[in-house]
Amino acid sequence: MSRTRKVLGGITRAAVGLLLFAGCAGEPSAESARETDMNERVVKTDREWQELLSPEAYHVTRRQGTERPFSGEYLKLKDDGVFHCICCDTPLFASEAKFDSGCGWPSFSDVLASENVEKRMDRSHGMRRTEAVCKRCGAHLGHVFEDGPTPTGLRYCINSVALRFEGANRPAAEAKEGAVNSDTGD
């Protein structure tokens, strides 16, 4: 652990200790700390997003672009897990909601938590569509259509490059490797 992290960790522990001593707060749990972090808005400059993301992820998430159909790494992934926002790591979609719509992009019938995904009117390219956006950081994810399966009737058509997959039983790197092997039949 770096000296800076040790000092900052000590300051944080001291601040929590003072709050406890003053009777102002109970000791925060790891879960409540994570909830607080996930509820905080993520704001970065355009330059910071460019440094953080691949050029394609930047184009899609920050410039409302679209990846080529049938090119996304998660299109055929069938592993159990959760799909997170590539920009801020907010959990967005569960693998149980993923289905094959044949449209060329990963499709989901519902979001993991409604407070994590915002729907906005999109009138770009002479069309009227509903855009799906990460509520925490404003990343463009894709679009929502009303031609999905029951019970929601919705199809969240999402760009793979806007997502990061976390497998239920193995690290993301292994899940990605497994997805490549499953596509080739290995």
N, C-alpha and C positions, 0 to 999 in steps of 0.2 A: 504494500500500500504506500502511495507517495506521501511525502511529508505534508503537502497541502491538504490531501484528503484526510489525513489523521487530524490535522488542526481543525479543519472544517467539521469533521465528525465530532471532535471534542466540543466545539462551539455549539453544535446542534444539541448534543447531549446535555450541555450546561444549560441551554435555554429551556429545554424540556424539564430539567431538574428545577429550575427557578419557577416555572409555571406550576409544577407539582407542589413545590414548597409554599407558594402563594395561594394554593387552592384554586387556581384559575382553570385548570384542565386536568383530565385524567391522562394516563400514559397512552399515547396513540398506538394503535395496533398496526401491524404491517399492512393489513387489508385496508384500514381507513386511510393510511398514507398513500396507497396505490389508487384508491378512489379519488382522493384529492388531486393527485397528479393527473389522472385521466380526465378530470373535470376542468382542468386548467386549459385555456385556449393556447394553442401553439402558434406563435407569430414569428416569422423570420423574414429577412430581406430577400429580395430576388436573388441576390448573389449567394446568400447562405443556402437557399434551396438548390441552386445550381451546383454548389460544392458538395452538398449532401446526396443528391440524386444522380442516377445515370442520365445521360442526355434524353433517352426515350422516356424515362419516368418523369423527368422534369417537364418535357413537352406535354405529356398526357395529364399529369396531376396539376401543374401550375399554369398551363396554357390551354387547357380544355381540349387537348388533342385526343387521338384515338390510335391504338395500335392496329396493325393489319389483322383482318379476320383470320382465324385458324393459325395464328402465329404465337399466341400466348402460352407461357410455360404451364399455366394451371388449367388450361382448357380440358385436358383429359385426366387430370389428377383426381383420384377416387379415394385417397387416404382420409382417415378420420383426423379432424383437427379444426383449427380456427384460422380464418383469413384476417390479417391485420392490415391497417393502413400503412403503406410503405413510407409515408412521410412522418407520422407521429406515433405509430405502433398501436393505435386504438383498435380493439377487436371489433370487426365489422360483420362477418358472416361465418356461420357454422357450416361444416362440411355436410351436415344432415340436410341443409336447405339447398345444396348444389344439385343441379340436374342438367341433363344434356338437352339443350333446346335446339341444337343444330344451327345456331346463328353465327358461330365462329368465335364467340367470347364466352368465358365462364358465366354461367347463369345461376342465379339464386332465387328461390321463391319468397324469401323473407330475410330481414336483417337480424343480426344477433340481438341487438338492443336498439329500439327506436330512437333513443337519445343520442346515438352515435352517428346516425346517418340522416342527413337533411335532404329534402326534395325541393328542387327549385325549377321554375319555368325556364326553359332553354329555347330561344327563338333563333338560334344561329342556323346558318346554311338554308334559310328559307323554310325551315321546318318548325313545328311546335312539338317539343318533347319535354319530358320531365328528367332533369339532371339529378343524379345521385352524387352527393358531396359529403365528405367526412366533416362532421359537425365540429370536431376539435381543431382541425387545421385548415379547413376549406379546400382540401384536395378534391379535384374532379376525379370521380371513380368510374363513371359511365352513365347509363340512362336506365330508367324504369319504364316498363311497358305493361299494359294490362292484358297480356295474352299468356300469362303463366298458369301453372297447375293450381288445382284447389289445395288448400282452402283459401289462399290469399288471392289467387288469380293474377299475381304479379310476377314479372320477370325482371330481376335486376341484372342487366347486361353490363358486366364489369370488366374493365381492362386488367389483364393479369399483371401488367407492369405497375399498377397502382396498389398491388397487394404484396404481402409477405405471409407465407403459410407457416404455421406452427403445428406440426403433427402432434397427435394425442400421445403417442408412445415413444416418439423419438425426436431428436433435434431437427431443426429446419433443414440443415444441410443434408442429413440422411434422407429426409422426406423428398427433397428435391432430386437426389440421386435415384431414389426409388421410383419417382415419377418418370425419369428418363428411361430407366430400365423397363418399366411397365409398358411404355409406348413401343419399345422395340421388341418386346416379347422375351427379353432376357430374364 
